[in-house]
Amino acid sequence: QVQLVESGGGSVQTGGSLTLSCSASTNIQSNNFMGWFRQPQGSQGTQREPVASIRVGSTYYRDSVKGRFTISRDYAQNVVSMQMDNLKSDDTATYYCYAVEDGVDWWGQGTQVTVSS
């Protein structure tokens, strides 16, 4: 079992910044992805959308966050963080940390990010 605990969500105004962090309870192999998905508010019926992911030698960002979000990972501490700058109202969502380990996708409980004008 892998437990993922997120922190850092909150409410900011457009153009503001937030940092999300996620700590895994066990070791996540460095060649396995850790990262973030999000589910926009009012879209419970839709799939979560990938935001950013990282593993050794590879980083992924969805197009809409490139240049604004920066993902990083502490491989020794099994922590993944995401610095979110120049936040927009479209970034409002519940953000979920995820990790792949033992061939299974593990998920955090979600943290709310709300961006208002």
Buried (B, 14 or more C-beta within 10 A) or exposed (E): EBEBBBBBBBEBEEEBEBBBBBBBEEEBBBEBBBBBBBBBEEEEEEEBBBBBBBBEEEBEBBEEBEEBBBBBBEBEEBBBBBBBBEBBEEBBBBBBBBBBBEEEEBBBEBBEBBBEE
